[in-house]
Amino acid sequence: MMLMAPLFIVLLNVCLLVCSQITWKIALNRTPLNGIHNLGLVLKETFTSSQWLGLLFLVGGAFLLAE
C-alpha cells in the first residue's frame, strides 16, 4: 500500500491538471460539450504535442520525487 501512495498522488495531480485545462478551454471558447466527440476536439485543441511531452516529464519527475 505504501508503494501505491506516490503513484496515486501523481495521478490525482495529473487528473486535476488536465480537468482544469479542459475547463479553462471550454470557459474561454464557450464550446458546447455535448458528446465524447467534442471532448476529443477540446483535448486536441487544449494541449499541443509539446505540452503533452511536458506533462509526461512533469509526471515522471513528480513520481521520482514522490518515491
C-alpha positions as CSV (number, residue, x, y, z in Angstrom):
1,M,0.0,0.0,0.0
2,M,2.9,2.4,0.7
3,L,4.2,1.9,-2.8
4,M,0.9,2.9,-4.3
5,A,0.6,6.2,-2.4
6,P,3.1,8.2,-4.6
7,L,1.5,6.9,-7.7
8,F,-1.9,7.8,-6.5
9,I,-0.8,11.4,-5.6
10,V,0.8,11.8,-9.1
11,L,-2.2,10.5,-10.9
12,L,-4.6,12.7,-8.9
13,N,-2.5,15.8,-9.7
14,V,-2.4,14.9,-13.4
15,C,-6.2,14.4,-13.4
16,L,-6.7,17.8,-11.7
17,L,-4.3,19.5,-14.1
18,V,-6.0,18.0,-17.2
19,C,-9.5,18.7,-15.9
20,S,-8.7,22.3,-15.1
21,Q,-7.1,22.8,-18.5
22,I,-10.2,21.4,-20.2
23,T,-12.5,23.6,-18.1
24,W,-10.4,26.7,-18.8
25,K,-10.5,26.0,-22.6
26,I,-14.3,25.5,-22.5
27,A,-14.8,28.6,-20.5
28,L,-12.7,30.7,-22.8
29,N,-14.3,29.4,-26.0
30,R,-17.7,28.7,-24.7
31,T,-17.5,25.4,-26.6
32,P,-20.7,23.3,-26.1
33,L,-19.7,19.9,-24.7
34,N,-22.4,17.6,-25.8
35,G,-20.7,14.3,-26.6
36,I,-17.4,12.4,-26.5
37,H,-16.5,13.6,-30.0
38,N,-16.5,17.3,-28.8
39,L,-14.4,16.3,-25.7
40,G,-11.8,14.8,-28.1
41,L,-11.8,18.1,-30.0
42,V,-11.4,20.1,-26.9
43,L,-8.5,17.8,-25.8
44,K,-6.9,18.2,-29.2
45,E,-7.1,22.0,-29.1
46,T,-6.2,22.3,-25.4
47,F,-2.8,20.6,-25.4
48,T,-0.2,20.8,-28.1
49,S,2.2,17.9,-28.6
50,S,5.0,19.7,-26.7
51,Q,2.6,20.3,-23.8
52,W,1.8,16.6,-23.7
53,L,5.5,15.8,-23.6
54,G,6.0,18.4,-20.9
55,L,3.1,16.8,-18.9
56,L,4.8,13.4,-19.3
57,F,8.1,14.8,-18.0
58,L,6.3,16.5,-15.1
59,V,4.6,13.3,-14.2
60,G,7.8,11.4,-14.3
61,G,9.6,13.9,-12.2
62,A,6.8,14.1,-9.7
63,F,6.8,10.3,-9.4
64,L,10.5,10.2,-8.9
65,L,10.3,12.9,-6.2
66,A,7.3,11.1,-4.6
67,E,9.3,7.9,-4.2
